[in-house]
Amino acid sequence: MRYRERLQARIAATGSRLCVGLDPRPGEGGIEAVPDFLKRVVDETWQHAAAFKPNMAYFEAMGLRGIEILEKMLGDMPSEVPVILDAKRSDIGETQKYYAHSYFAHWKVDAVTLNPFLGYDSIEPFLAWEGKGIYLLAVTSNAGSADFQQQTLADGRSVFELVTALGERAKGLPTDVGYVVGLTNAAGVLAKIPDAPLLVPGLGAQGGDLAALAAAARTAPDVINVSRGILYADDGSSYGERARSWAARISQAYEEPVA
């Protein structure tokens, strides 16, 4: 089964497009409390999750112990839920071969985020993996997206359209290519984004609005990430209750008729 098909099947089975972001921040218990924290989050949320998205930065910030925690967590993840490793790697092709082997062969994640701005040969080592996916940074959720990604070129295209051209070039290869499109910046760009899987950050703490994404009537298996709103919301609810609430909110937005 291709990555896109597996993700689509998970969305259909759960009725959820929620991607649960795993961004551990050691608190009073320190680093050694993180594994139990992550286990509770995963155990309570997986039934409501279309995907999980561990962010490498939070694990790397804990040093070698953080990498050990990540590796153990990945080995224990529920097999029903695709895992998107948020690594945003970018390097020359020879180095990218080793990143691809690490993530797909060793850690066995289902997909990974990549920074595509070194060009097609920098993503090529990721494209021969059956059943796997990559998400290229296209229009991110931060304000700085306007500095480069949304700039207009002399031929009338935006820079992010050069990114989507890389994905179109990779069609027919074993690995599925999708894009990272921030919800905070989605309204003005979705019409120019191919109907490929999207990983959509920016909902919740960043204030993104689901209306533009839902109105686009895309058929691809898009997933919407929520991290802080599930892991760190100070609302007295459990992780599972928060995940169920966010999943329902996302589903409702997709079901509401477009005016």
Disulfide bonds with the S-S distance in Angstrom:
none
